[in-house]
Amino acid sequence: MEEVVYAEAENDQVFVYTATHRLPTRYTLRELEDLLPPDRFFRCHRGYIVNLRKVREISPFFNGTYNLTVVHAGQPVTIPVARSRVPELKRHFWPEQAS
């Protein structure tokens, strides 16, 4: 679990990414969301779960959304945050500003 950077749904398959590997899983993102500790893993978008400890950058994006940057295989990866998930993102990183 410590090695997981993020999980992504791609077509009908879910992949778990570590710093160096892309691993297929039989779990759905919903099942992974239920299994992973919510204080460390965040369902930021319908297609992504991210390890909050692996986030390197948080950038405001279009229309009140954000992008998260993590690193996989030595390269930055941009992960979207759905507008509906922004308040939860703020609670994780800026609890005093969450609304």
C-alpha positions as CSV (number, residue, x, y, z in Angstrom):
1,M,0.0,0.0,0.0
2,E,2.9,2.4,0.7
3,E,4.1,2.0,-2.8
4,V,0.8,2.8,-4.5
5,V,0.9,6.3,-6.2
6,Y,-2.5,6.1,-7.8
7,A,-5.1,3.9,-9.4
8,E,-6.8,4.6,-12.7
9,A,-9.8,3.1,-14.6
10,E,-9.0,2.7,-18.2
11,N,-11.7,1.3,-20.5
12,D,-13.0,-1.7,-18.5
13,Q,-9.7,-2.3,-16.6
14,V,-8.3,-0.8,-13.4
15,F,-4.5,-0.3,-13.1
16,V,-2.5,0.5,-9.9
17,Y,0.6,2.6,-10.4
18,T,3.6,2.5,-8.2
19,A,6.7,4.7,-8.7
20,T,8.0,2.2,-11.3
21,H,5.2,-0.2,-12.3
22,R,1.7,-0.3,-13.8
23,L,-0.2,-3.3,-12.4
24,P,-3.6,-4.6,-13.6
25,T,-6.1,-5.4,-10.9
26,R,-9.4,-7.2,-10.8
27,Y,-10.8,-4.7,-8.4
28,T,-13.0,-1.9,-9.5
29,L,-12.2,1.6,-8.3
30,R,-15.2,1.5,-6.0
31,E,-13.8,-1.7,-4.4
32,L,-10.3,-0.2,-4.0
33,E,-11.9,2.9,-2.5
34,D,-13.6,0.8,0.1
35,L,-10.4,-1.1,0.9
36,L,-7.9,1.7,1.1
37,P,-7.6,4.0,4.1
38,P,-9.6,7.2,3.4
39,D,-7.1,9.4,5.3
40,R,-4.4,8.4,2.8
41,F,-6.2,7.7,-0.4
42,F,-8.6,10.1,-2.1
43,R,-11.1,9.4,-4.9
44,C,-10.5,12.6,-6.7
45,H,-12.4,11.7,-9.9
46,R,-14.6,9.0,-11.2
47,G,-11.6,7.5,-12.9
48,Y,-8.9,8.0,-10.3
49,I,-7.8,7.3,-6.7
50,V,-4.6,9.0,-5.6
51,N,-2.3,8.4,-2.6
52,L,-2.3,11.8,-0.9
53,R,1.2,11.3,0.4
54,K,2.5,11.0,-3.2
55,V,1.0,14.3,-4.4
56,R,3.8,16.7,-5.5
57,E,1.7,19.6,-6.7
58,I,-1.8,20.9,-6.6
59,S,-2.8,23.3,-9.4
60,P,-6.0,25.2,-9.9
61,F,-7.5,24.4,-13.3
62,F,-10.6,25.4,-15.3
63,N,-14.0,26.1,-13.8
64,G,-13.2,25.5,-10.1
65,T,-11.4,22.2,-10.6
66,Y,-7.9,21.3,-9.7
67,N,-5.1,19.0,-11.1
68,L,-2.8,16.9,-8.9
69,T,0.7,16.0,-10.0
70,V,2.3,12.7,-8.9
71,V,5.3,10.9,-10.3
72,H,5.3,7.6,-12.1
73,A,8.3,6.1,-13.9
74,G,10.3,9.3,-13.2
75,Q,7.7,11.4,-15.1
76,P,5.1,13.8,-13.7
77,V,1.5,12.6,-14.2
78,T,-1.4,15.0,-14.1
79,I,-4.6,13.7,-12.4
80,P,-7.8,15.7,-12.5
81,V,-9.9,16.5,-9.5
82,A,-13.7,16.7,-10.2
83,R,-15.4,19.9,-9.1
84,S,-17.6,17.9,-6.8
85,R,-14.5,16.5,-5.0
86,V,-12.8,19.9,-4.5
87,P,-14.2,20.5,-1.0
88,E,-12.9,17.1,0.1
89,L,-9.5,17.9,-1.4
90,K,-9.4,21.1,0.6
91,R,-10.3,19.3,3.8
92,H,-7.3,17.0,3.3
93,F,-4.8,19.7,2.5
94,W,-6.2,23.0,3.9
95,P,-8.7,22.1,6.6
96,E,-8.9,25.7,7.8
97,Q,-10.0,26.8,4.3
98,A,-12.4,24.0,3.5
99,S,-16.0,25.0,2.6
